[in-house]
Amino acid sequence: MDPLQEKLIGERHWIEKIGGWIPGYAGYQNREQRRDTDHLIRDYTAQHLRKGRFALEDRKSAWSRAGELEVIGYADQISRKLEIAHDKILCVERGYSGFFDLVKVGETELLALYDYDQQLLAHAKSLTDALESLPESPQEAMEKLKPLLAQVQRLLEAMDDRASKLAELKGVH
């Protein structure tokens, strides 16, 4: 079991544990926990994106004082895309359907979306690590910013793929 899921299970109230003995309730409760885990992963991913953007902004200030306009241009593009990714991840539709929804997203599909979100988190962490380790030298940074711009674009495309997968699961085209 995933550590985030274990944490959520460990923090359940004793009444919820008793509810686990009621037939059908455990499945509902597990689905709710996966929904909460999905939300935690997306929040954590957004935090990483914000952290990376702030690291880039700090470097940008130094480059600006040095009058390095070309490197600032690339940094601005990355910063804007990071902001878009941050906002998208926080506003993404949950991979969940309520009891009375006409279209249900099944447990298998929920787990697939959960895995996809974990991949997005790994991508965001990698990106943030790279942004935090950018060199102060504008020339050295420029060599790293070009591939980082492509990496941010791939992250945005992966987020769009997730939205498409969810829409496909729900039968929305």
Secondary structure, DSSP 8 states (H G I E B T S, - for coil): --HHHHHHHHT--HHHHHHTTSTTHHHHHHHHHHHHHHHHHHHHHHHHHHHHHHHHHHHHHHHHHTT-HHHHHHHHHHHHHHHHHHHHHHH---S---TT-SS---HHHHHHHHHHHHHHHHHHHHHHHHHHT--SSHHHHHHHHHHHHHHHHHHHHHHHHHHHHHHHHTT--
